[in-house]
Amino acid sequence: MLDFPPTNLRDLRVSYDLDSLTEETAPSDPHILFNLWLQDALAHALPEPNAMTLSTIGSDGGPNSRTVLLKGLDERGFHFFTNYDSRKGRDIAANPRAALTFLWTQRHHQVCVRGTISKLPREDAESYFNSRPIGHQIGAWVSDQSAVIPGREWLHQRETEMAARFGTGPIPCPPNWGGYTLLASEIEFWQGRVSRLHDRLRYTRHEGGWKMERLSP
Ligand SMILES: Cc1cc2nc3c(=O)[nH]c(=O)nc-3n(C[C@H](O)[C@H](O)[C@H](O)COP(=O)(O)O)c2cc1C
């Protein structure tokens, strides 16, 4: 019999009472509200405020989720960088529909985004790659992301090989490494409220603008 988990999960709960989200105060463009909430997470020094869960659809029809970092947001959408040959890269190539979830738990905020992913131009990948620390640049050449590998030693050997290959640099951006952007079709904001009667406002693209609806918690 497993002595796990070490605490009674049924007794773990938080009362959500920090703020409210109303139709009257919510901006008509959800990107403005997203930006306000991201600024709020930064102002409260939350850990990794740009971390988001990216969910894709696998070739077997099942979902795959993992965390990636938001590295930009503009009229093209929400940007992140990764290995194009990774599992997520293969999922996106076969089906570009995907979802992002941001959780700023200390602020009782969640944002869920649905949309379509496309590749960012090569210039964006190179510009971001060149801004990364050298160890991260070498890491991108070392990692055959999502492939099964024989052990950690294999990674260290590749790291030594790549460090010798590129010397003191500059290190070029690997051809299979780059950026994606998710263009939102729907963005939902969740604000925790007391008695689990949370505020949920969903924005859906509509006639060149956005339609806002309140959802039951
Ligand atoms: C906080 C955090 C941030 C991460 N950021 C990235 C990222 O920006 N890009 C990336 O490729 N992987 C990132 N990862 C690793 C991914 O979660 C994942 O393990 C990796 O991308 C392989 O995913 P895949 O096999 O589904 O393609 C991050 C992980 C964590 C925990």
The ligand as a MOL file (V3000), in Angstrom:
LIG
                    3D

  0  0  0     0  0            999 V3000
M  V30 BEGIN CTAB
M  V30 COUNTS 31 33 0 0 0
M  V30 BEGIN ATOM
M  V30 1 C 9.2710 26.5070 -17.1000 0
M  V30 2 C 9.5830 25.7470 -18.3740 0
M  V30 3 C 9.8350 26.4570 -19.5290 0
M  V30 4 C 10.1070 25.7760 -20.7230 0
M  V30 5 N 10.2860 26.5050 -21.8630 0
M  V30 6 C 10.4940 25.8630 -23.0270 0
M  V30 7 C 10.5670 26.6060 -24.2510 0
M  V30 8 O 10.4180 27.8420 -24.2930 0
M  V30 9 N 10.8050 25.9150 -25.3980 0
M  V30 10 C 10.9450 24.5410 -25.4020 0
M  V30 11 O 11.1780 23.9660 -26.4720 0
M  V30 12 N 10.8330 23.8190 -24.2730 0
M  V30 13 C 10.6040 24.4420 -23.0800 0
M  V30 14 N 10.4710 23.7150 -21.9280 0
M  V30 15 C 10.5500 22.2250 -22.0110 0
M  V30 16 C 9.1830 21.6840 -22.5000 0
M  V30 17 O 8.2550 21.6830 -21.4320 0
M  V30 18 C 9.2850 20.2610 -23.0960 0
M  V30 19 O 9.8740 19.3690 -22.1730 0
M  V30 20 C 10.0990 20.2260 -24.3850 0
M  V30 21 O 9.8470 21.3590 -25.1970 0
M  V30 22 C 9.7960 18.9630 -25.1750 0
M  V30 23 O 8.4060 18.9010 -25.4530 0
M  V30 24 P 7.7960 17.9340 -26.5720 0
M  V30 25 O 8.5300 16.6180 -26.4650 0
M  V30 26 O 6.3440 17.8100 -26.2330 0
M  V30 27 O 8.0240 18.5910 -27.8960 0
M  V30 28 C 10.1770 24.3620 -20.7350 0
M  V30 29 C 9.9040 23.6530 -19.5580 0
M  V30 30 C 9.6100 24.3410 -18.3980 0
M  V30 31 C 9.2860 23.5330 -17.1510 0
M  V30 END ATOM
M  V30 BEGIN BOND
M  V30 1 1 1 2
M  V30 2 1 2 3
M  V30 3 2 2 30
M  V30 4 2 3 4
M  V30 5 1 4 5
M  V30 6 1 4 28
M  V30 7 2 5 6
M  V30 8 1 6 7
M  V30 9 1 6 13
M  V30 10 2 7 8
M  V30 11 1 7 9
M  V30 12 1 9 10
M  V30 13 2 10 11
M  V30 14 1 10 12
M  V30 15 2 12 13
M  V30 16 1 13 14
M  V30 17 1 14 15
M  V30 18 1 14 28
M  V30 19 1 15 16
M  V30 20 1 16 17
M  V30 21 1 16 18
M  V30 22 1 18 19
M  V30 23 1 18 20
M  V30 24 1 20 21
M  V30 25 1 20 22
M  V30 26 1 22 23
M  V30 27 1 23 24
M  V30 28 2 24 25
M  V30 29 1 24 26
M  V30 30 1 24 27
M  V30 31 2 28 29
M  V30 32 1 29 30
M  V30 33 1 30 31
M  V30 END BOND
M  V30 END CTAB
M  END
